[in-house]
Amino acid sequence: MVGVDAVAQSDDALFELALRMGDNTLILGQQISAWCGHAPILEEDIALANTALDLIGQTKLWLELAGEVEGKGRGADELAFLRDARGFKNALLVEQPNGDFGQTLMRQFLFDAWHSPMLTALKASADKRVADIAEKSAKEAAYHVERSADLVVRLGDGSDESHLRMQNALDVLWPFAGELTQADETDKALADRGLAPDLAEIEKQYTDRVGPVLREATLTPPDAAVRAGGKSGMHSEGLGYILADMQWLQRAYPGAQW
């Protein structure tokens, strides 16, 4: 167990962890909320909207923690709506376009397969605030990955058309998925201090979840290099469009409240 002094010295890393977790759920929640009223069937419309609500709820917890750790008076709203793209620390995967329904589901599954074991491991964090957020969020993430995995299998091993669309989605998104389990210096520092898990262990769990699902779905991951940078603030053009849509009201009317 890491002592209080070690945890106190890790504020920068802890701030980064809270931002990364919160930005991932914020951007993905914003993305899938766009399907509300547009999904192919009513059941999926409601399911995606509920998933988005879960993710935004988790975002509030993580960004509130980030603001508390930062100590500069910024709350969840300020961190969500008043940062530019370079200040966001989400993985590149979650900012990839919705595309068709198959691409949205594949992106969701690849994220969920990382998110669920990550939250489970964070329940053992040396920082009680992190552990408490993970405890509240892990059950939702466990349901998300079961649901998205089931749909990937049903569509991947479905008709010729659905199989083709799911394989195309995997080809597009697979290069971005590796960033989730690719450790940088911040990840290593967090693991050393007991604040977050060793991502090598999360990668094993991720592979154990993703591999069997893709095989059952008759889908083949492409041989492609990992594309990374989001965790360090280097993003694709797509994030700018997402933020323009998400932040316009606060930027047009600074400090506006309902």
DOVEX-852666 format. One record per residue (C-alpha): residue number from 1; residue in one letter; x, y, z. Coordinates in Angstrom, 2 decimals, decimal comma, always signed. Each point is the difference from the previous one (the first is absolute). Example, Ala and Ser with C-alpha at 12.3 -4.5 7.8 and 13.67 -1.06 7.14 Angstrom:
BEGIN
REC | 1 | A | +12,30 | -4,50 | +7,80 .
REC | 2 | S | +1,37 | +3,44 | -0,66 .
***
This chain:
BEGIN
REC | 1 | M | +0,00 | +0,00 | +0,00 .
REC | 2 | V | +1,33 | +3,42 | -0,94 .
REC | 3 | G | +0,28 | +2,47 | +2,88 .
REC | 4 | V | -1,75 | +3,35 | +0,25 .
REC | 5 | D | +3,20 | +1,92 | -0,78 .
REC | 6 | A | +0,50 | -1,90 | -3,25 .
REC | 7 | V | -3,57 | +0,68 | -1,05 .
REC | 8 | A | +0,33 | +3,69 | +0,89 .
REC | 9 | Q | +3,08 | +0,28 | -2,21 .
REC | 10 | S | -1,85 | -1,42 | -3,00 .
REC | 11 | D | -2,47 | +2,83 | -0,57 .
REC | 12 | D | +1,12 | +0,62 | -3,60 .
REC | 13 | A | -0,32 | -3,67 | -0,86 .
REC | 14 | L | -3,32 | -0,28 | +1,84 .
REC | 15 | F | -1,33 | +3,05 | -1,85 .
REC | 16 | E | +1,05 | -1,64 | -3,25 .
REC | 17 | L | -1,71 | -3,27 | +0,91 .
REC | 18 | A | -3,27 | +1,76 | +0,83 .
REC | 19 | L | +0,15 | +1,99 | -3,26 .
REC | 20 | R | +0,72 | -3,07 | -2,11 .
REC | 21 | M | -2,81 | -2,02 | +1,52 .
REC | 22 | G | -2,44 | +2,92 | -0,10 .
REC | 23 | D | +0,89 | +1,14 | -3,50 .
REC | 24 | N | -0,41 | -3,50 | -1,38 .
REC | 25 | T | -3,51 | -0,30 | +1,37 .
REC | 26 | L | -0,90 | +3,59 | -0,89 .
REC | 27 | I | +0,99 | -0,21 | -3,64 .
REC | 28 | L | -1,47 | -3,48 | -0,52 .
REC | 29 | G | -3,20 | +1,01 | +1,79 .
REC | 30 | Q | -0,28 | +3,07 | -2,22 .
REC | 31 | Q | +0,58 | -2,12 | -3,09 .
REC | 32 | I | -2,60 | -2,67 | +0,65 .
REC | 33 | S | -2,58 | +2,48 | +1,22 .
REC | 34 | A | -0,18 | +1,13 | -3,64 .
REC | 35 | W | -1,87 | -3,23 | -0,77 .
REC | 36 | C | -2,95 | +1,09 | +2,16 .
REC | 37 | G | -2,93 | +0,13 | -2,41 .
REC | 38 | H | +2,09 | -1,45 | -2,84 .
REC | 39 | A | +0,82 | -3,60 | +0,97 .
REC | 40 | P | -1,29 | -2,75 | -2,32 .
REC | 41 | I | -2,56 | -1,35 | +2,47 .
REC | 42 | L | -1,66 | +1,44 | +3,10 .
REC | 43 | E | +1,62 | -2,49 | +2,38 .
REC | 44 | E | +3,49 | +1,01 | -1,13 .
REC | 45 | D | -0,93 | +3,68 | +0,08 .
REC | 46 | I | -0,91 | -0,32 | +3,68 .
REC | 47 | A | +2,95 | -2,25 | +0,82 .
REC | 48 | L | +2,56 | +2,37 | -1,51 .
REC | 49 | A | -1,58 | +3,00 | +1,73 .
REC | 50 | N | +0,20 | -1,84 | +3,33 .
REC | 51 | T | +3,63 | -0,93 | -0,63 .
REC | 52 | A | +0,78 | +3,64 | -0,74 .
REC | 53 | L | -1,67 | +1,04 | +3,26 .
REC | 54 | D | +2,08 | -2,54 | +1,93 .
REC | 55 | L | +3,19 | +1,33 | -1,56 .
REC | 56 | I | -0,86 | +3,66 | +0,62 .
REC | 57 | G | -0,83 | -0,84 | +3,62 .
REC | 58 | Q | +3,43 | -1,58 | +0,38 .
REC | 59 | T | +1,56 | +3,02 | -1,68 .
REC | 60 | K | -1,40 | +2,32 | +2,66 .
REC | 61 | L | +1,62 | -2,06 | +2,74 .
REC | 62 | W | +3,40 | -0,15 | -1,69 .
REC | 63 | L | +0,13 | +3,67 | -0,99 .
REC | 64 | E | -1,13 | +1,11 | +3,45 .
REC | 65 | L | +2,93 | -2,00 | +1,40 .
REC | 66 | A | +2,34 | +1,56 | -2,58 .
REC | 67 | G | -1,09 | +3,48 | +1,03 .
REC | 68 | E | +0,43 | -0,84 | +3,69 .
REC | 69 | V | +3,50 | -1,37 | -0,57 .
REC | 70 | E | +0,99 | +2,93 | -2,22 .
REC | 71 | G | -1,08 | +2,51 | +2,65 .
REC | 72 | K | -0,54 | +2,91 | -2,40 .
REC | 73 | G | -3,73 | +0,41 | +0,48 .
REC | 74 | R | -1,03 | -1,83 | -3,15 .
REC | 75 | G | -2,93 | -2,38 | +0,33 .
REC | 76 | A | -1,34 | -2,67 | -2,33 .
REC | 77 | D | -1,84 | +2,54 | -2,19 .
REC | 78 | E | +3,04 | +2,20 | -0,49 .
REC | 79 | L | +2,19 | -2,98 | -0,86 .
REC | 80 | A | -2,57 | -1,37 | -2,44 .
REC | 81 | F | -0,98 | +3,20 | -1,77 .
REC | 82 | L | +2,93 | +2,41 | +0,28 .
REC | 83 | R | +3,00 | -2,05 | -1,10 .
REC | 84 | D | +1,35 | -0,05 | -3,54 .
REC | 85 | A | +0,78 | -3,23 | -1,82 .
REC | 86 | R | +3,65 | -0,14 | +1,12 .
REC | 87 | G | -1,19 | -0,01 | +3,62 .
REC | 88 | F | -2,04 | -3,18 | -0,45 .
REC | 89 | K | +1,64 | -3,31 | +0,92 .
REC | 90 | N | -2,41 | -2,56 | -1,44 .
REC | 91 | A | +1,25 | -2,87 | -2,13 .
REC | 92 | L | -0,30 | +0,46 | -3,76 .
REC | 93 | L | -2,44 | -2,91 | -0,25 .
REC | 94 | V | -2,93 | +1,82 | +1,60 .
REC | 95 | E | +0,23 | +3,00 | -2,31 .
REC | 96 | Q | -0,20 | -2,05 | -3,19 .
REC | 97 | P | -3,18 | +0,72 | -2,01 .
REC | 98 | N | -3,23 | -1,85 | +0,72 .
REC | 99 | G | -0,12 | -1,21 | -3,59 .
REC | 100 | D | -2,75 | -2,53 | -0,54 .
REC | 101 | F | -1,65 | -1,95 | +2,81 .
REC | 102 | G | +2,60 | -2,76 | -0,30 .
REC | 103 | Q | +2,89 | +2,41 | +0,48 .
REC | 104 | T | -1,67 | +1,53 | +3,05 .
REC | 105 | L | -0,49 | -3,46 | +1,54 .
REC | 106 | M | +3,54 | -1,12 | -0,77 .
REC | 107 | R | +1,45 | +3,15 | +1,53 .
REC | 108 | Q | -2,18 | -0,56 | +3,07 .
REC | 109 | F | +1,12 | -3,61 | +0,39 .
REC | 110 | L | +3,71 | +0,77 | -0,36 .
REC | 111 | F | -0,35 | +2,72 | +2,63 .
REC | 112 | D | -2,20 | -2,06 | +2,34 .
REC | 113 | A | +2,41 | -2,95 | -0,09 .
REC | 114 | W | +2,66 | +2,32 | +1,47 .
REC | 115 | H | -2,26 | +2,12 | +2,19 .
REC | 116 | S | -1,52 | -2,83 | +2,03 .
REC | 117 | P | +3,25 | -1,61 | +1,22 .
REC | 118 | M | +1,55 | +3,43 | +0,48 .
REC | 119 | L | -2,78 | +1,09 | +2,35 .
REC | 120 | T | +0,09 | -3,32 | +1,83 .
REC | 121 | A | +3,73 | +0,45 | +0,62 .
REC | 122 | L | -0,45 | +3,63 | +1,05 .
REC | 123 | K | -2,24 | -1,15 | +2,86 .
REC | 124 | A | +3,27 | -0,97 | +1,70 .
REC | 125 | S | +1,59 | +3,44 | -0,53 .
REC | 126 | A | +2,06 | +1,45 | +2,84 .
REC | 127 | D | -2,08 | +3,16 | -0,33 .
REC | 128 | K | -3,41 | -0,54 | +1,56 .
REC | 129 | R | -1,64 | +2,57 | -2,27 .
REC | 130 | V | +1,10 | -1,92 | -3,08 .
REC | 131 | A | -1,07 | -3,30 | +1,54 .
REC | 132 | D | -3,44 | +1,40 | +0,87 .
REC | 133 | I | -0,60 | +1,28 | -3,55 .
REC | 134 | A | +1,10 | -3,34 | -1,44 .
REC | 135 | E | -2,31 | -1,84 | +2,38 .
REC | 136 | K | -2,97 | +2,07 | -1,18 .
REC | 137 | S | +0,88 | -0,37 | -3,68 .
REC | 138 | A | +1,18 | -3,61 | -0,32 .
REC | 139 | K | -3,46 | -1,59 | -0,05 .
REC | 140 | E | -1,11 | +2,25 | -2,85 .
REC | 141 | A | +3,15 | -0,80 | -1,96 .
REC | 142 | A | -0,47 | -3,75 | +0,54 .
REC | 143 | Y | -3,48 | +0,24 | -1,50 .
REC | 144 | H | +1,24 | +2,14 | -2,89 .
REC | 145 | V | +2,63 | -2,52 | -1,06 .
REC | 146 | E | -2,42 | -2,93 | +0,15 .
REC | 147 | R | -2,47 | +1,87 | -2,17 .
REC | 148 | S | +2,49 | +1,28 | -2,57 .
REC | 149 | A | +1,74 | -3,40 | -0,25 .
REC | 150 | D | -3,32 | -1,72 | -0,66 .
REC | 151 | L | -0,87 | +2,43 | -2,79 .
REC | 152 | V | +3,43 | -0,30 | -1,61 .
REC | 153 | V | -0,43 | -3,79 | -0,14 .
REC | 154 | R | -3,56 | +0,19 | -1,32 .
REC | 155 | L | +0,91 | +2,43 | -2,77 .
REC | 156 | G | +3,45 | -1,38 | -0,79 .
REC | 157 | D | -1,38 | -3,52 | -0,40 .
REC | 158 | G | -3,27 | +1,20 | -1,54 .
REC | 159 | S | -0,75 | +0,73 | -3,62 .
REC | 160 | D | +2,62 | +0,61 | -2,67 .
REC | 161 | E | -0,75 | +3,71 | +0,17 .
REC | 162 | S | +0,21 | +0,27 | +3,79 .
REC | 163 | H | +3,22 | -2,05 | +0,03 .
REC | 164 | L | +1,57 | +2,28 | -2,62 .
REC | 165 | R | -0,94 | +3,13 | +1,92 .
REC | 166 | M | +1,35 | -1,35 | +3,29 .
REC | 167 | Q | +3,27 | -1,09 | -1,61 .
REC | 168 | N | +0,35 | +3,43 | -1,60 .
REC | 169 | A | -0,63 | +1,59 | +3,39 .
REC | 170 | L | +2,65 | -2,19 | +1,65 .
REC | 171 | D | +2,50 | +0,85 | -2,75 .
REC | 172 | V | -0,55 | +3,73 | +0,61 .
REC | 173 | L | -0,01 | -0,05 | +3,80 .
REC | 174 | W | +2,49 | -2,72 | +0,94 .
REC | 175 | P | +3,12 | +2,21 | -0,39 .
REC | 176 | F | -1,42 | +2,41 | +2,62 .
REC | 177 | A | -0,93 | -2,64 | +2,57 .
REC | 178 | G | +3,59 | -0,76 | +0,98 .
REC | 179 | E | +0,47 | +3,43 | +1,57 .
REC | 180 | L | -2,32 | -0,97 | +2,84 .
REC | 181 | T | +2,47 | -2,55 | +1,35 .
REC | 182 | Q | +3,22 | +1,67 | -1,15 .
REC | 183 | A | +1,74 | +1,34 | +3,11 .
REC | 184 | D | +1,78 | +3,35 | +0,01 .
REC | 185 | E | +2,01 | +1,58 | +2,80 .
REC | 186 | T | -3,13 | +1,23 | +1,77 .
REC | 187 | D | -1,54 | -3,47 | -0,06 .
REC | 188 | K | +3,19 | -1,48 | +1,39 .
REC | 189 | A | +0,17 | +2,59 | +2,77 .
REC | 190 | L | -3,63 | -0,66 | +0,95 .
REC | 191 | A | +0,63 | -3,74 | +0,14 .
REC | 192 | D | +3,18 | +0,43 | +2,06 .
REC | 193 | R | -1,94 | +2,03 | +2,57 .
REC | 194 | G | -2,93 | -2,39 | +0,16 .
REC | 195 | L | -2,42 | +2,57 | -1,38 .
REC | 196 | A | -0,80 | -1,95 | -3,18 .
REC | 197 | P | +0,69 | -3,49 | -1,32 .
REC | 198 | D | +2,92 | -1,14 | -2,10 .
REC | 199 | L | -1,34 | +0,32 | -3,55 .
REC | 200 | A | +1,84 | -3,18 | -0,98 .
REC | 201 | E | -2,45 | -1,88 | +2,21 .
REC | 202 | I | -2,96 | +1,88 | -1,46 .
REC | 203 | E | +1,28 | -0,87 | -3,47 .
REC | 204 | K | -0,10 | -3,71 | +0,86 .
REC | 205 | Q | -3,60 | +0,29 | +1,15 .
REC | 206 | Y | -0,84 | +2,09 | -3,05 .
REC | 207 | T | +1,47 | -2,61 | -2,35 .
REC | 208 | D | -1,79 | -2,80 | +1,82 .
REC | 209 | R | -3,32 | +1,81 | -0,49 .
REC | 210 | V | +0,43 | +1,34 | -3,54 .
REC | 211 | G | +1,58 | -3,06 | -1,64 .
REC | 212 | P | -2,79 | -2,52 | +0,64 .
REC | 213 | V | -2,72 | +2,51 | -0,88 .
REC | 214 | L | +1,58 | +0,85 | -3,34 .
REC | 215 | R | +0,54 | -3,68 | -0,81 .
REC | 216 | E | -3,63 | -0,80 | +0,79 .
REC | 217 | A | -1,01 | +2,97 | -2,13 .
REC | 218 | T | +2,16 | -1,41 | -2,86 .
REC | 219 | L | +1,96 | +3,28 | -0,11 .
REC | 220 | T | +3,75 | +0,36 | -0,53 .
REC | 221 | P | +2,03 | +2,86 | +1,49 .
REC | 222 | P | +2,19 | +1,70 | -2,59 .
REC | 223 | D | +3,78 | +0,00 | +0,23 .
REC | 224 | A | +0,39 | +3,69 | +0,79 .
REC | 225 | A | +2,26 | +2,13 | +2,16 .
REC | 226 | V | -1,44 | +1,66 | +3,09 .
REC | 227 | R | -1,03 | +3,61 | -0,48 .
REC | 228 | A | +0,39 | +2,00 | +3,18 .
REC | 229 | G | +0,36 | +3,54 | +1,30 .
REC | 230 | G | -3,36 | +0,82 | +1,53 .
REC | 231 | K | +1,16 | -0,64 | +3,56 .
REC | 232 | S | +2,66 | +2,68 | -0,45 .
REC | 233 | G | -2,38 | +2,50 | -1,62 .
REC | 234 | M | +0,80 | -0,71 | -3,66 .
REC | 235 | H | -3,34 | -0,58 | -1,66 .
REC | 236 | S | -1,61 | -0,61 | -3,36 .
REC | 237 | E | -1,93 | +2,68 | -1,85 .
REC | 238 | G | -3,22 | -1,67 | +1,12 .
REC | 239 | L | +0,35 | +1,15 | +3,61 .
REC | 240 | G | -0,21 | +3,63 | -1,07 .
REC | 241 | Y | -3,39 | -0,60 | -1,59 .
REC | 242 | I | -1,23 | -1,89 | +3,05 .
REC | 243 | L | +1,05 | +2,83 | +2,32 .
REC | 244 | A | -1,49 | +2,67 | -2,26 .
REC | 245 | D | -3,36 | -1,76 | +0,27 .
REC | 246 | M | +0,32 | -0,75 | +3,71 .
REC | 247 | Q | +1,37 | +3,33 | +1,21 .
REC | 248 | W | -1,68 | +2,62 | -2,16 .
REC | 249 | L | -2,69 | +1,06 | +2,51 .
REC | 250 | Q | +2,44 | +0,60 | +2,86 .
REC | 251 | R | +2,39 | +1,86 | -2,28 .
REC | 252 | A | -2,75 | +2,08 | -1,59 .
REC | 253 | Y | -1,53 | +0,88 | +3,37 .
REC | 254 | P | +2,82 | -0,23 | +2,58 .
REC | 255 | G | -1,22 | -0,95 | +3,44 .
REC | 256 | A | -3,54 | -0,69 | -1,18 .
REC | 257 | Q | -2,11 | -2,10 | +2,35 .
REC | 258 | W | -3,38 | -1,65 | -0,41 .
***
